[in-house]
Amino acid sequence: MSSDPLLALNGVHTHIGAYHILHGVNLAVPANQLTMLLGRNGAGKTTTLRTIMGLWRASSGQVKFAGQDITARPTPDIARSGVAYVPESMGVFSDLSVKENMLLAARSARRADDLDPKRMAWIFDMFPAIKKFWLHPAGKLSGGQKQMLAVARAIVEPRQLLLVDEPSKGLAPAIVQNMIEAFKELKSAQTTILLVEQNFNFARQLGDRVAVMDNGRVVHAGAMQELAEDGALQSRLLGLSLKAAA
């Protein structure tokens, strides 16, 4: 069995216009684990996700997924290879129904009857609001329900890797806890996840591995438990304590 990570970034630099955002990012995401990507605002976390997805092109370095070099591949090819991306903006189509949003995300289904019934039952169990508001316009959903729809769209078909950008942002504490439980369910289904998050209690409850970014570089990588238990390391890397955020 290969010990190679499912996703690896090696010396990745990304420029956006005149701005040099990523400065040689090295990152390994092991298969069947949830890796948290932490760091202060502006550290380069979202740029890292968008570079993996090919939405912004790496100017140098290499992105490897499942042993294949995807650095220069178009975004649709990366998606077809088994990578799903949930942006911070959620990417929900407000004028379409929940059902239509789900169908758009399912490449192999043209009608709701084509969706895998077992998988849909699993999604409905994780996110009851998806079933409840199935025929409602997505724009009428609450912020938390839209976030649930964004994640449900990403997993409507099996994916090897899920990239998620700040799923708890702006959500009420009770909804955040629901989201934590949903990601625990995804973890139990052996989904490989790279998750950007600012809520450190969320991170501590879910992460197997953690990478911390600062100024466009990964400055720390290791076990999430190690960071969660080391207040001095938290303070040095993040400027705060996870215990204080609990």
Helices and strands as residue ranges (DSSP letters): E 7-16, E 19-29, E 34-39, H 45-52, E 58-65, E 68-69, H 75-80, E 83-86, H 98-105, G 112-114, H 117-126, H 128-132, G 138-140, H 143-154, E 161-165, H 173-188, E 192-196, H 200-206, E 209-214, E 217-223, H 224-228, H 231-238, H 242-245
